[in-house]
Amino acid sequence: MQIIENLKIKEKLYIEKLENGLTIMIIPKPGIQKKYIIWGTNYGSNDSKFIVPGEDNETEVPNGVAHFLEHKLFEQENGTNSLDTLTALGVNANAYTTNDHTAYLFESTDNFYEALDELMDYVQHPYFTDENVEKEKGIIGQEIKMYDDYPEWRVYLNTMQAMYHNNPIKIDITGTIETISKIDKEILYKCYKTFYHPSNMALVVCGDFKPDEILAQIKKRLIKNNNQGEIKRIYPEEPEDIVQEKIEQKLEVSQPLYTIGIKDNITKSEKENKNELVKKHIAIEILLNLLLGRSSNLYKELYNDSIIYGQPSLDYEFGKTYSHILISGQSTNPEEVYEKFKIEVEKMKENGINEEDFERIKKMVYGGYVREFNDVQDISRMFLADYFKGINSFDYIEEIDGIHLEYINQMLKDVFKKDNMVLSVVRN
């Protein structure tokens, strides 16, 4: 196993790439009671058009297949549901689908290896029939309808639709009633065979483990797989500009919800050098806190005037084909928050960033990174998501020291562009 040690936070990562292509990452936490395991595939809702290894023709599947597949994997041929089996063992089990990856996980203090048996059995043994696929369409259809009326989801998805012309990130992860109606067992088996191959997957385990022992336990539960070539993923071209600046929807909410989105574009050098992406991510996190964090002048002004009720969530999201900033919260006047945010950005560009403020926020952001290594769930999910982006999570700890004020000012000019900003609002 390759061992990567981060001396700053006194953590070790053990990595083993197996012959079948599966990457296993182990983060030992001696003395910790909780154990966490997450097994993910580099396959999300954005991957609806691809060329299967060994084939020449393009395959296109309906929107929502990755999420549908995640739901169906729990159902077993013997009539049991693996989620029920895991719950009966006393472990906290779940699964989720994102735009980029799908993951199956559990957290436990007891019965870890019994739960590991079940996890590694159901993920490796799909069971789809015409009957159980049709039944699932009704269940997922109800989920789609529920999210259609969920204000926090609508304000987010509307932001994506205002920013992106063609990128599949603007499409709901669950698909629509119409698109899931076209899913059948053949589509599910084809996508499973293509994307659930070990070479397209990674497994992260964190807890009080001896790396060699847990690795041996995982390996003996793996079924044999032949080597598979590269999956060619096909994504539409995306213009740099936004679709529309403002989007609004009426739903029942106590106070208006808003999201300010800023569409970014990952450069060629950032795609080729992942450390540049890490540095950019850190810089944007610092900038967002300087602009609208709890200690910022703009936050204090908006809060004291009762325009916002608490600190907005401040996020930078990026994947293979997209990157954007999201600022979300509740406000009595979302339009005023948006206009004042734009003014604050321009003021900061003109005046530059105060060095003392920069150093203070940089330390705060670093502290946040360190705290993530205290929780087995945070660690495991972080390493899995970063791995699929080509990043080692330790990189954030290493790169932050090299972030200087000059670089921050440059990122402010390059990323926080007025023409690429959108406002999404949900109100009564």
C-alpha positions, 0 to 999 in steps of 0.5 A: 500500500502507498502511504501518504502522511500529512504531518500538519494534522497528523493523519495517514492515508493508505491507498491500494489500487487492486488488479481489478482497478478498484481503489481502496483508501483507508484512514485509520483513527485509533481509539475512535468507536465509530467506523465508516465505509463508503463505496462509490462509483464515478457515475452520476446524473450528468452521465447520460451519454457515453460509449461503452468500452469495447463498443463504437456507437454512442449510448444515450439513456433517459435522465434519472437512470443513475438515481434509479439504479441507486434505489434498485440496488437495495432490492435482493433476489430473495425478496429482502431489502438490504437497507432493512437488513443493515438497519436490523444490524444496528448500523446507520446505512444510506446511499445517495446520487449526485451529478458526478457520483453515486455512493453506498455507505454505512456507519457503525459501532458494532456489527461492522463486518456483518454489515460489510458482508451485506454492503459488498453483496448488494452493490455487486449483485444487481437484481432487476425485473420488469415488475420491480422496475415498474414498481420503482417508477411509482416510488420515484415518481412520488419523490419527483413530485415531492421535490417539485414542491420543495422550496430549497430544491427549487431555488437551487435547481432554478439557479442552475437553469438560469446559469447553464444553457446545455450542461446536464447539471441543470437537469434534476438528478431524479429525472422527470416522470416522463424520462423515468417512464422510459427506463427498463431493466435492460437500460439498468443492467447496461449502465450497471455493467458499464459504470459499476466496474471496479476500475470506475469505483473507489472505496473509503473506510475510516475508523479504528482499523489496522490497514492490512487487516481491513484491506484483506477483509474487503478483498475477500468479499470482492467478486472477480471482474475482467479488465474493462477499457475506458468509458468515453463520456459525452457532454454537450458544449456549454457557452461561457455566458448565463441564460438569464439574470433573474428567475423567480418561482411562487411557492409556500414559504414563510420568507423568500428564499434566494440563491445568488449564482456565479457561473465560473469556467474551469480553464484548461490549465486547471483541468490539467493541474488539479493543484490549481483547482484546489488553490482556486477553491481555497481562494474563493472560500476566503473571498466569500467569507470576506464578502458575506461571512459573519464578520464582513461589513455587508453581512452586519449591515444586512443583518442589522437592517433585518434584511437577512436572518442569518449567515447565508451558505457560501459554496463553490461547486465544481466537477468535470464540466462545470463550476459555480459559486452559490450564496443561499439564504432567506431574506425579506428582500432578496433583490436588495441582497443581490444588488448590495452584494454586486456593489460590495464585489466592485468596491473590493475590486477597486480598493483591494483586500485588507491584508489583516482581514485576509490573514484572519479569514485564511486562518478561519478557513484552515481551521475548518479544513482541520475540523473536517478530519475529526469526523469519520463521515466527513473524512470518508465522504470528502476523500471519495468526492475529491478522488473522483475529481482527481484530488487528494483531500490532504491537498487543501491542508498543503496548498492553503499556505501558498495562497497570497493576497495578490492571488486572492485579488486576481481570483476576485477579478477573474471569477466574480464577474457581474455578467455571470451572476444570477439571482434565483428567488422563491417567494409566496 
